[in-house]
């Protein structure tokens, strides 16, 4: 937990640097423009499709027959789309930052706070794109499988946070280390720190649900994972090498 809190605190300091200000704005604006355009073209059709899919589930039919859910049944698909709009904007902004901005952010943070760490460039641009696509595909599959469970009161606050927590760590963990770590080092840190990486993703998912503050989450999230990843990389390189069996 101490490592997680340290990364969150140090990333906040990096976020206030003037070089980060523009990064806080343009990815969100681009993502917002994309989804506003999609909404203008397909909102009504998407709402009708979701409503048709929901009515195929016996649990949904039973749930909306109970007052007061009956009152919102006709508008439930529209409300669901509205509920998903901001998360989809943030997901798109996260993907943009992951592929386009993370190398510059990692260089900036590395030069200011981790100058002693050599840059081994174990990640690639193609690797970053593949990582982002894989994260989006797995997130989409998990979202589709668990969506009916969101109607259960005890699960709907937990499942979205867990899903977005997974997505955040899956996207950011590779790009945070791509500039400085070797391929073996990146894989080793991910293997060792899966639990803490997921908790970092969950913390960012919670921040992303705070009104207005959530729009800063994509850049802040990238900085959090960079600080966390580079600190763990420094620890890894400081470990004694046992013979020649372990080379990173």
C-alpha positions as CSV (number, residue, x, y, z in Angstrom):
1,X,0.0,0.0,0.0
2,X,2.9,2.4,0.7
3,X,4.2,2.0,-2.8
4,X,0.7,2.8,-4.2
5,X,0.3,5.9,-2.1
6,X,3.8,7.1,-3.0
7,X,3.0,6.7,-6.7
8,X,-0.3,8.6,-6.4
9,X,1.4,11.4,-4.5
10,X,4.4,11.8,-6.8
11,X,2.2,11.7,-9.9
12,X,0.1,14.6,-8.5
13,X,3.3,16.7,-8.3
14,X,4.2,15.8,-11.9
15,X,0.7,16.7,-13.0
16,X,1.2,20.3,-11.9
17,X,4.2,20.8,-14.2
18,X,3.4,23.2,-17.1
19,X,4.4,20.5,-19.7
20,X,1.5,18.3,-18.5
21,X,-1.2,21.0,-18.8
22,X,-1.8,20.6,-22.5
23,X,-1.8,16.8,-22.1
24,X,-4.7,17.2,-19.6
25,X,-6.8,18.9,-22.3
26,X,-6.4,17.7,-25.8
27,X,-6.9,13.9,-25.4
28,X,-10.1,14.4,-23.5
29,X,-11.3,17.0,-26.1
30,X,-10.5,14.6,-29.0
31,X,-12.3,11.7,-27.2
32,X,-15.3,13.9,-26.4
33,X,-15.6,15.0,-30.0
34,X,-15.5,11.4,-31.2
35,X,-18.2,10.2,-28.9
36,X,-20.4,13.3,-29.4
37,X,-20.3,12.5,-33.1
38,X,-21.2,8.9,-32.5
39,X,-24.0,9.9,-30.2
40,X,-25.5,12.3,-32.8
41,X,-25.5,9.5,-35.4
42,X,-26.4,6.4,-33.5
43,X,-27.8,7.2,-30.0
44,X,-31.4,6.3,-30.8
45,X,-30.5,3.1,-32.7
46,X,-28.2,2.1,-29.9
47,X,-30.9,2.7,-27.3
48,X,-33.4,0.5,-29.2
49,X,-30.8,-2.3,-29.6
50,X,-30.0,-2.3,-25.9
51,X,-33.6,-2.3,-24.9
52,X,-34.3,-5.3,-27.2
53,X,-31.3,-7.2,-25.7
54,X,-32.3,-6.5,-22.2
55,X,-35.9,-7.7,-22.7
56,X,-34.4,-11.1,-23.6
57,X,-33.2,-11.6,-20.1
58,X,-35.8,-13.1,-17.7
59,X,-34.2,-11.3,-14.7
60,X,-34.6,-7.9,-16.4
61,X,-38.2,-8.6,-17.2
62,X,-38.8,-9.5,-13.6
63,X,-36.9,-6.5,-12.3
64,X,-38.7,-3.9,-14.3
65,X,-42.0,-5.3,-13.3
66,X,-41.3,-4.1,-9.7
67,X,-42.2,-0.6,-8.7
68,X,-40.4,1.8,-8.9
69,X,-38.3,0.3,-11.6
70,X,-41.4,0.2,-13.8
71,X,-41.3,3.9,-13.9
72,X,-37.9,4.0,-15.6
73,X,-38.2,0.9,-17.7
74,X,-39.1,2.8,-20.9
75,X,-36.0,5.0,-20.5
76,X,-33.6,2.5,-19.0
77,X,-31.6,2.0,-22.3
78,X,-31.2,5.8,-22.6
79,X,-30.2,6.1,-19.0
80,X,-27.7,3.3,-19.5
81,X,-26.1,5.0,-22.5
82,X,-25.9,8.3,-20.6
83,X,-24.3,6.4,-17.7
84,X,-21.7,4.9,-20.1
85,X,-21.0,8.1,-22.0
86,X,-18.4,9.6,-19.7
87,X,-16.6,6.3,-19.1
88,X,-16.3,5.7,-22.8
89,X,-14.8,9.2,-23.3
90,X,-12.3,8.5,-20.5
91,X,-11.5,5.0,-22.0
92,X,-10.8,6.6,-25.4
93,X,-8.7,9.4,-23.8
94,X,-6.7,6.7,-21.9
95,X,-6.0,4.8,-25.2
96,X,-4.9,8.0,-26.9
97,X,-2.5,8.9,-24.1
98,X,-1.2,5.4,-23.9
99,X,-0.2,5.2,-27.6
100,X,0.6,8.8,-28.3
101,X,1.7,10.6,-25.2
102,X,3.2,8.1,-22.8
103,X,6.7,8.0,-24.3
104,X,7.1,11.8,-23.8
105,X,5.6,11.6,-20.3
106,X,7.9,8.8,-19.3
107,X,10.9,10.7,-20.7
108,X,9.9,13.8,-18.8
109,X,9.4,12.0,-15.5
110,X,12.5,9.9,-15.9
111,X,14.7,12.9,-16.5
112,X,13.3,14.8,-13.5
113,X,12.9,12.1,-10.9
114,X,14.7,9.0,-12.0
115,X,17.8,10.3,-13.9
116,X,19.9,7.4,-12.6
117,X,17.8,4.8,-14.5
118,X,19.2,3.9,-17.9
119,X,16.8,3.8,-20.8
120,X,16.8,0.4,-22.4
121,X,13.7,0.9,-24.6
122,X,12.3,-2.6,-24.3
123,X,8.9,-1.5,-25.5
124,X,8.0,-0.6,-29.1
125,X,5.3,1.5,-30.8
126,X,3.8,-1.7,-32.2
127,X,3.9,-3.3,-28.8
128,X,2.0,-0.3,-27.4
129,X,-0.7,-0.5,-30.0
130,X,-1.0,-4.3,-29.5
131,X,-1.2,-3.8,-25.7
132,X,-4.0,-1.2,-26.1
133,X,-6.0,-3.3,-28.5
134,X,-5.7,-6.4,-26.3
135,X,-6.8,-4.3,-23.2
136,X,-9.8,-3.0,-25.1
137,X,-10.8,-6.4,-26.4
138,X,-10.5,-8.1,-23.0
139,X,-12.4,-5.2,-21.4
140,X,-15.2,-5.4,-24.0
141,X,-15.6,-9.2,-23.4
142,X,-15.6,-8.8,-19.6
143,X,-18.1,-5.9,-19.9
144,X,-20.4,-7.9,-22.2
145,X,-20.3,-11.0,-19.9
146,X,-20.9,-9.1,-16.7
147,X,-23.4,-6.4,-17.9
148,X,-26.6,-8.3,-16.7
149,X,-25.1,-8.5,-13.2
150,X,-25.0,-4.7,-13.1
151,X,-28.7,-4.8,-12.4
152,X,-28.0,-6.5,-9.0
153,X,-27.8,-3.7,-6.4
154,X,-24.9,-5.3,-4.5
155,X,-22.8,-5.8,-7.6
156,X,-23.3,-2.7,-9.8
157,X,-21.0,-0.4,-7.9
158,X,-18.3,-3.1,-7.6
159,X,-18.2,-4.5,-11.1
160,X,-17.7,-1.3,-13.0
161,X,-14.9,-0.2,-10.7
162,X,-13.2,-3.6,-11.0
163,X,-13.6,-3.6,-14.8
164,X,-12.2,-0.1,-15.2
165,X,-9.4,-1.0,-12.7
166,X,-8.4,-3.9,-14.9
167,X,-8.5,-1.7,-18.0
168,X,-6.4,1.0,-16.5
169,X,-3.6,-1.2,-15.3
170,X,-3.7,-3.3,-18.5
171,X,-3.2,-0.2,-20.7
172,X,-0.7,1.8,-18.6
173,X,1.6,-0.9,-17.2
174,X,3.4,-1.6,-20.5
175,X,3.8,2.0,-21.7
176,X,5.0,3.2,-18.3
177,X,8.1,1.0,-18.6
178,X,8.5,0.8,-22.4
179,X,11.1,3.6,-22.5
180,X,13.3,2.6,-19.6
181,X,12.9,-1.2,-19.0
182,X,14.1,-4.0,-21.2
183,X,11.5,-6.5,-22.4
184,X,12.6,-9.0,-19.7
185,X,12.3,-6.3,-17.0
186,X,8.9,-5.2,-18.1
187,X,7.7,-8.8,-18.0
188,X,9.3,-9.4,-14.6
189,X,7.7,-6.4,-12.9
190,X,4.3,-7.2,-14.3
191,X,4.7,-10.8,-13.0
192,X,5.7,-9.7,-9.5
193,X,3.4,-6.7,-9.0
194,X,0.0,-7.8,-10.6
195,X,-1.9,-7.2,-7.3
196,X,-0.5,-3.7,-6.8
197,X,-0.9,-2.8,-10.4
198,X,-4.6,-3.8,-10.2
199,X,-5.1,-1.7,-7.0
200,X,-3.5,1.3,-8.8
201,X,-6.0,0.7,-11.6
202,X,-8.9,0.6,-9.2
203,X,-7.8,3.8,-7.4
204,X,-7.8,5.5,-10.8
205,X,-11.2,4.1,-11.7
206,X,-12.6,5.6,-8.5
207,X,-11.0,9.0,-9.4
208,X,-12.5,8.7,-12.8
209,X,-16.0,8.7,-11.3
210,X,-15.5,12.0,-9.5
211,X,-17.3,14.8,-11.5
212,X,-14.9,17.1,-13.3
213,X,-11.9,15.7,-11.5
214,X,-12.4,12.5,-13.5
215,X,-11.4,14.3,-16.8
216,X,-7.9,14.7,-15.5
217,X,-7.6,10.9,-14.8
218,X,-6.1,9.8,-18.1
219,X,-3.0,11.9,-17.8
220,X,-2.8,11.5,-14.0
221,X,-3.2,7.8,-14.5
222,X,-0.3,7.6,-16.9
223,X,1.9,9.6,-14.5
224,X,0.9,7.3,-11.6
225,X,1.9,4.2,-13.5
226,X,5.2,5.8,-14.7
227,X,6.2,6.7,-11.2
228,X,5.2,3.3,-9.9
229,X,6.9,1.4,-12.7
230,X,10.1,3.4,-12.6
231,X,10.4,3.0,-8.8
232,X,9.9,-0.7,-9.2
233,X,12.5,-0.8,-12.0
234,X,15.0,0.9,-9.8
235,X,14.4,-1.7,-7.1
236,X,14.7,-4.5,-9.6
237,X,18.1,-3.3,-10.9
238,X,19.4,-2.8,-7.4
239,X,18.8,-6.5,-6.5
240,X,22.0,-8.6,-6.5
241,X,22.3,-10.9,-9.5
242,X,22.5,-14.5,-8.5
243,X,25.2,-16.0,-10.7
244,X,24.3,-15.7,-14.4
245,X,20.9,-17.3,-14.3
246,X,19.0,-14.0,-14.1
247,X,19.7,-11.5,-16.7
248,X,17.4,-8.5,-17.2
